[in-house]
Amino acid sequence: MKLHTLTALQLGEKIKKGEVSPVEATRAALERISQAQPDNNAFITTLADAALAEAEGVQKRLIGGEDLGPLAGVPMALKDNICTRGIKTTCASKILGDFAPPYDATLAEKLKGAGGVLLGKLNMDEFAMGSTSETSWYGAVKNPWDLTRVPGGSSGGAAAAVAAGECWYAIGSDTGGSIRQPASYCGVTGMKPTYGTVSRYGLIAYASSLDQMGPVARTAADCAAVLDATMGKDRRDGTSLAVKSGHLLGGLTGDVRGMKIGLPVDCFGDGLDGEVRAAVLAAAEVLKARGAQVEECSLSIMKYVVPTYYIIAAAEASSNLSRFDGVKYGWRAQGYEDLTDLYNKTRTEGFGAEVKRRILLGTFVLSTGYYDAYYKKALQVKGVMKRAYDAAFGRYDLLLTPVAPTTAPKLGESLSDPLSMYLSDIYTVPLNLAGLPGISMPCGFDSHGLPIGAQLIGPALGEDKVLGAAHAFQLDTEFHTQMPRGGDDQ
């Protein structure tokens, strides 16, 4: 039995029936990691012994009659900016290279309670700053579909690991598309929920008003099951919401009859690759054939999203990363003369180029004389964007757009042109600015055999609509079942 070709829910069902044990599934995953890791570099830390021990514990709980939910015993992995007690959590940065948190993130606690088996921590762009997963101190992640190309970022390790069959689902973080864009590049499904629905306690912050954790898996149904286990109010996170949980998976009927879906013409113009455009429009036709109403609409705010996002994100990053100074935890430079010299040397040697670039940009836009001109103005535009989406969802249940303008670029191309890398986020960053849910679902392949993703966007707390439409699409297509060459026969 090729366990790695199963979805997370399919494996969970086999475990529930006793056809596969959590230990067997974990051994299969560790074997896949040993095969794929030298090529794609998806993991920073692998927890073989701990994962097997955890699997044995879950097995005993199941034998004892505990009902742990549909993902009990299913091995998974976490992005390396999610705190795990006693387990190295580096943010893919030299400055946190030996940091082992004294506590678990709320999300990690919840997955453990639901019987999740943690295989390890996933590679990423340093401090989640990047769109290619090339800025990691531990080396670039590579796309399993073509090892000469990037997997996307910053949750590139999560998307690459799921695509290569190294785990059945993973948790990433999404500040401006960092779950959805790599999911698109790697041909898997990735969901960013509404801001506040999943506690951020234990997520090492990049931009606190934009960050949100969510699942990467093969299917929308898998994502629904993960969100059912992780959503809800957390007293340790003041921005978390008291939302209904546990209902998403059961609500997937495949029925989209009467649902109104808008196609923003502003997302299908210049700069969008022709093959990507064709695949996303074909996805619209699939939903239309299932009974949805699809029509063109306008989102004129699109031209403002990238500068607005990078001003706000960089400003918050410059504040959040000020704590990494070599004093309390993390890496410390040697040979310093005084406290100021310690700060300078530690941060100069500990941070990579992209992190430094964003800290400098953020410090600039927050500085006296520029705050009103840049940061305050960006916050005002953010409010305009929120109102634009509110107006759109007064007319439509969902919006359908591309996830990225192109398929996965070659390794090194984006790093040599940071502005182009920033512009590649144009379709994903509006959701973070407006706090909305969105999903990337595989919808085709380009002429090079690289995956293409389509993005469904819903109103705030509209996860049920987003997942419902994505599930309906996947009932009628097989793009989400495809694996990289050799991935389904090893």
C-alpha positions in Angstrom: 0.0 0.0 0.0 1.4 3.4 -1.0 0.4 5.4 2.1 2.0 8.6 0.8 -0.5 8.8 -2.1 -3.5 8.9 0.4 -5.0 12.2 1.6 -4.8 13.0 5.3 -8.5 12.0 5.7 -8.1 8.7 3.8 -5.1 7.8 6.0 -7.0 8.8 9.1 -9.9 6.6 8.1 -7.6 3.6 7.6 -6.1 4.3 11.0 -9.5 4.5 12.6 -10.5 1.1 11.1 -7.2 -0.5 12.2 -6.0 -1.1 8.7 -2.9 1.0 9.4 -1.3 1.9 12.7 0.0 5.4 13.5 3.5 3.8 14.0 3.3 2.3 10.5 2.3 5.6 9.0 5.0 7.4 10.8 7.7 5.0 9.7 6.5 5.4 6.1 6.7 9.2 6.4 10.2 9.1 7.9 11.3 6.8 5.0 9.9 9.3 2.5 11.7 12.2 4.2 15.0 10.3 4.0 14.5 9.8 0.3 13.3 13.4 -0.5 15.2 15.6 1.9 18.6 15.5 0.1 16.8 16.8 -3.0 14.2 19.3 -1.8 15.6 20.4 1.6 12.0 20.8 3.0 12.9 20.1 6.6 15.2 21.9 9.0 14.7 19.5 11.9 13.4 15.9 11.7 12.2 14.2 14.9 12.4 10.5 14.1 12.6 9.0 17.6 10.2 11.5 19.1 7.7 11.0 16.3 7.7 7.3 16.7 7.2 7.6 20.4 4.3 10.1 19.8 2.7 7.7 17.3 2.9 4.9 19.9 1.1 7.2 22.4 -1.6 8.0 19.9 -2.0 4.3 19.1 -2.6 3.6 22.8 -5.1 6.4 23.1 -7.0 4.9 20.1 -6.9 1.4 21.5 -8.2 2.9 24.8 -11.3 4.1 23.0 -10.5 7.8 22.8 -12.3 9.7 19.9 -9.5 12.0 18.7 -11.1 13.1 15.4 -10.6 12.2 11.8 -6.8 13.1 11.7 -5.8 11.0 14.7 -2.5 9.3 14.1 -1.8 11.1 10.8 1.8 12.4 10.7 2.2 16.1 10.0 4.9 18.9 10.2 5.1 22.5 11.3 6.7 25.5 9.7 9.8 26.4 11.7 8.4 29.7 13.0 5.8 27.9 15.2 7.0 27.3 18.7 7.4 23.7 19.9 8.4 23.0 23.5 12.0 21.8 23.7 12.3 21.5 19.9 14.5 23.8 17.9 12.5 26.7 16.4 14.8 28.8 14.2 12.7 30.8 11.8 15.3 29.6 9.3 17.7 32.3 10.7 21.2 32.1 12.1 20.1 34.4 14.9 17.7 31.8 16.3 19.8 28.8 15.3 19.8 27.2 18.8 16.5 28.5 20.2 14.3 25.8 21.8 11.1 27.4 23.1 9.9 26.6 26.7 6.3 26.2 25.5 4.1 25.0 22.6 2.1 27.3 20.3 -1.7 26.9 20.9 -2.0 25.4 17.4 0.6 22.8 18.2 -1.2 22.0 21.4 -4.5 21.5 19.6 -3.0 19.3 16.9 -1.3 17.2 19.6 -4.6 16.9 21.4 -6.3 15.7 18.1 -3.7 12.9 17.7 -1.3 14.6 15.3 2.1 13.1 15.1 4.8 15.8 14.6 7.5 14.6 12.1 9.6 17.8 12.3 10.0 21.5 11.5 9.9 22.8 8.0 12.2 25.0 6.1 11.1 28.5 5.1 12.3 32.0 4.1 14.1 33.6 7.0 11.6 35.0 9.4 8.9 34.4 6.7 10.3 37.2 4.6 10.4 36.1 1.0 8.4 34.5 -1.7 10.7 31.7 -2.8 12.1 29.9 0.3 15.6 30.8 -0.8 16.5 33.2 2.0 16.8 30.4 4.6 20.1 30.1 6.6 19.7 26.4 6.1 19.7 26.6 2.3 17.0 26.9 -0.3 14.0 24.7 -0.6 13.5 23.2 -4.0 10.3 22.4 -5.9 9.6 18.7 -6.1 8.1 19.1 -9.6 11.4 20.6 -10.9 14.4 20.8 -8.6 15.7 23.8 -10.6 12.7 25.9 -9.5 11.6 27.5 -6.3 8.7 26.0 -4.3 7.4 29.5 -3.4 7.5 31.1 0.0 7.7 31.7 2.7 6.0 28.3 3.6 7.9 26.6 0.8 9.0 23.7 3.0 5.4 23.0 3.9 4.2 22.9 0.3 7.2 20.9 -0.9 6.9 18.3 1.9 3.2 17.7 1.2 3.8 17.6 -2.6 6.6 15.1 -2.2 4.6 12.9 0.1 6.8 13.5 3.1 3.8 14.3 5.3 0.0 14.2 4.9 -0.5 17.8 6.0 1.6 20.7 7.2 1.0 24.0 8.9 2.3 27.2 7.4 2.0 30.9 8.2 0.6 33.5 5.7 1.5 37.2 6.0 1.0 38.1 2.4 0.3 34.8 0.6 3.0 32.6 2.2 0.6 29.6 2.3 -1.3 30.1 -0.9 1.5 31.0 -3.3 3.8 27.9 -2.4 0.7 25.7 -2.5 0.1 27.0 -6.1 3.7 26.4 -7.1 3.8 22.9 -5.7 0.4 21.7 -6.8 -1.2 21.3 -3.4 -4.1 22.9 -1.5 -3.3 25.7 1.0 -5.8 27.7 3.1 -5.4 31.1 4.9 -8.3 31.5 7.3 -9.9 34.7 8.5 -7.6 36.8 10.7 -8.2 35.8 14.3 -9.9 32.4 13.7 -6.7 30.5 14.6 -4.7 31.7 17.6 -1.3 33.3 16.8 0.0 32.5 20.3 3.4 30.8 19.7 3.8 32.0 16.2 7.0 34.1 16.0 5.7 37.3 14.5 6.7 38.9 11.2 3.8 41.4 10.9 1.3 40.9 13.7 -1.7 42.5 12.1 -1.3 40.3 8.9 0.1 37.0 10.1 -2.2 34.0 10.2 -1.5 30.2 10.4 -3.3 27.6 8.2 -3.1 24.2 6.6 -1.3 22.9 3.5 -2.7 19.5 2.3 -3.8 17.6 -0.8 -7.4 18.6 -0.6 -9.9 21.2 0.6 -11.4 18.5 2.8 -8.1 17.9 4.5 -7.8 21.6 5.1 -11.3 21.7 6.6 -10.4 18.9 9.0 -7.2 20.7 10.2 -9.1 24.0 10.7 -11.8 22.1 12.6 -9.1 21.0 15.0 -7.3 24.4 15.3 -9.9 27.3 15.2 -11.3 29.0 18.2 -10.8 31.6 20.9 -7.6 31.6 22.9 -7.2 33.6 26.1 -3.5 34.0 25.4 -4.2 35.8 22.0 -6.2 38.9 22.4 -6.8 39.0 18.6 -8.3 35.6 18.5 -12.1 35.2 17.8 -14.7 33.2 19.5 -15.8 31.4 16.3 -17.8 28.3 15.8 -15.5 25.3 15.2 -15.7 21.7 14.2 -18.3 22.2 11.5 -16.3 22.8 8.3 -15.6 19.2 7.2 -19.2 18.1 7.8 -20.5 21.0 5.7 -18.7 20.0 2.5 -21.6 18.9 0.3 -20.2 19.7 -3.1 -23.3 21.8 -3.8 -22.6 25.3 -5.2 -25.9 25.8 -7.0 -26.9 29.4 -6.9 -23.5 30.6 -5.5 -22.4 33.9 -7.1 -18.7 34.1 -7.9 -17.0 37.2 -9.2 -14.0 37.3 -11.5 -12.2 40.6 -10.9 -11.1 41.8 -14.3 -8.3 43.8 -12.6 -6.6 40.4 -11.7 -6.6 39.1 -15.3 -4.8 41.9 -17.2 -1.2 42.7 -18.0 1.5 40.8 -16.2 -0.5 37.6 -15.9 0.9 34.6 -17.8 -1.4 33.4 -20.5 -1.4 29.7 -19.4 -2.2 30.8 -15.8 -5.1 32.9 -17.1 -6.5 30.1 -19.1 -6.3 27.6 -16.3 -8.0 29.9 -13.8 -10.8 30.7 -16.2 -11.2 27.0 -16.9 -11.7 26.5 -13.2 -14.5 29.1 -13.3 -16.2 27.0 -16.0 -16.0 23.9 -13.8 -17.8 25.8 -11.0 -20.3 27.2 -13.4 -21.0 23.7 -14.7 -21.8 22.7 -11.1 -24.4 25.4 -10.8 -22.5 28.5 -9.7 -23.2 31.9 -11.3 -19.9 33.4 -12.5 -19.5 36.9 -13.8 -16.8 39.6 -14.3 -16.5 42.4 -11.7 -14.0 45.1 -10.8 -11.6 45.6 -7.9 -9.8 48.8 -8.8 -7.9 48.9 -5.6 -5.5 46.2 -6.9 -2.9 48.7 -8.1 -2.3 49.9 -4.5 -2.0 46.5 -2.8 1.7 45.8 -3.1 3.1 49.1 -1.9 0.5 49.2 0.9 1.4 45.7 2.1 5.1 46.2 2.0 5.0 49.4 4.0 2.8 47.9 6.7 4.6 44.6 6.8 8.0 46.1 6.9 7.0 48.6 9.6 5.7 45.8 11.9 8.7 43.7 11.1 11.1 46.4 12.2 9.3 46.5 15.6 8.8 42.8 16.1 12.4 41.9 15.2 13.9 44.5 17.6 13.8 41.8 20.3 16.5 39.8 18.5 19.5 41.6 19.9 21.8 38.8 21.4 20.9 39.6 25.0 18.0 37.4 26.1 18.0 34.4 23.7 19.3 33.3 20.3 22.7 33.8 18.8 25.2 36.4 20.1 28.1 37.9 18.3 31.6 37.7 19.8 34.2 40.4 20.4 31.9 43.3 21.1 33.0 46.5 23.0 29.8 47.6 24.6 26.0 47.0 24.5 25.5 49.1 21.3 28.3 47.2 19.6 26.7 43.9 20.7 23.4 44.9 19.1 25.1 46.0 15.9 27.3 43.0 15.5 24.7 40.4 16.5 22.1 41.8 14.1 24.6 42.4 11.3 25.9 38.8 11.5 22.7 37.1 12.5 20.2 38.4 9.9 20.2 37.7 6.2 20.0 40.3 3.4 16.2 40.2 2.9 15.5 40.5 6.6 17.8 43.5 6.9 16.2 45.1 3.8 12.8 44.9 5.3 13.9 46.1 8.8 15.5 49.1 7.2 12.5 49.9 5.1 10.2 49.5 8.1 12.4 51.7 10.3 12.4 54.4 7.5 8.6 54.5 7.1 8.2 54.8 10.9 10.7 57.5 11.3 10.0 61.1 12.2 9.1 63.0 9.0 8.0 60.0 7.1 5.4 58.3 9.3 2.5 60.4 8.0 3.7 60.2 4.4 4.1 56.4 4.3 2.9 54.3 7.3 -0.2 56.4 8.1 -1.2 56.7 4.5 -0.8 52.9 4.1 -3.1 52.3 7.0 -5.7 54.6 5.3 -5.4 52.7 2.1 -5.8 49.4 4.0 -9.2 50.8 5.2 -10.2 51.6 1.6 -9.3 48.0 0.6 -11.4 46.5 3.3 -14.4 48.6 2.2 -13.8 47.6 -1.4 -14.0 43.9 -0.5 -17.0 44.5 1.8 -18.8 46.0 -1.2 -17.7 43.1 -3.5 -19.1 40.6 -1.0 -22.4 42.5 -0.9 -22.8 41.3 -4.5 -20.9 38.0 -4.6 -20.4 35.0 -2.3 -16.8 34.4 -3.5 -14.2 35.9 -5.8 -12.0 33.8 -8.0 -8.5 35.0 -9.0 -5.1 33.6 -9.9 -2.7 32.9 -7.0 0.4 34.1 -8.7 1.2 35.8 -12.1 3.3 32.9 -13.2 4.2 29.3 -12.3 7.3 28.6 -10.2 10.4 30.6 -11.4 13.9 29.3 -11.6 16.1 29.3 -8.5 18.0 32.5 -8.2 15.8 34.6 -10.5 13.7 36.3 -7.9 16.6 37.0 -5.5 18.4 38.9 -8.2 15.3 41.1 -8.7 13.6 41.8 -5.3 11.0 44.1 -6.9 9.7 41.4 -9.2 9.6 39.1 -6.2 7.4 41.6 -4.3 5.1 42.1 -7.3 4.5 38.3 -7.5 2.4 38.7 -4.3 -0.1 41.0 -6.0 -3.1 38.5 -5.9 -2.5 37.2 -2.4 -1.6 40.2 -0.2 -5.1 41.9 -0.4 -6.5 39.1 1.7 -4.1 39.7 4.6 -4.7 43.5 4.5 -8.5 42.9 4.7 -8.3 39.9 7.0 -10.2 37.6 4.6 -10.1 33.8 4.1 -8.7 32.4 0.9 -7.6 29.0 -0.6 -5.2 28.0 -3.3 -6.3 24.9 -5.2 -4.5 23.2 -8.1 -6.3 23.9 -11.4 -3.8 22.9 -14.1 -0.3 22.7 -15.4 1.7 24.9 -17.8 3.6 23.7 -20.8 6.6 22.9 -18.6 4.6 20.6 -16.5 4.5 23.0 -13.5 1.4 23.3 -11.3 -1.0 26.3 -11.5 -3.2 27.4 -8.7 -6.6 29.2 -8.6 -7.5 31.3 -5.5 -11.0 31.4 -4.0 -11.6 34.4 -1.7 -14.5 34.7 0.8 -15.9 37.3 3.1 -14.7 37.4 6.7 -15.6 34.2 8.5 -16.6 32.7 5.2 -14.4 29.6 5.5 -17.4 27.4 4.8 -18.1 29.0 1.5 -14.4 29.0 0.4 -13.9 25.3 1.4 -17.2 24.3 0.0 -16.5 25.7 -3.5 -12.9 24.3 -3.5 -14.3 20.9 -2.5 -16.9 21.0 -5.3 -14.1 21.9 -7.8 -12.0 19.0 -6.6 -14.9 16.6 -6.9 -14.9 17.2 -10.7 -11.1 17.5 -11.3 -8.0 15.5 -10.6 -5.3 18.1 -10.5 -5.0 17.7 -6.7 -4.3 14.0 -7.1 -1.2 14.5 -9.2 2.2 14.0 -7.7 5.7 15.0 -8.9 7.3 12.5 -11.2 8.2 9.4 -9.2 6.3 10.7 -6.2 3.5 8.2 -6.7 5.4 5.1 -7.5 8.3 5.0 -4.9 
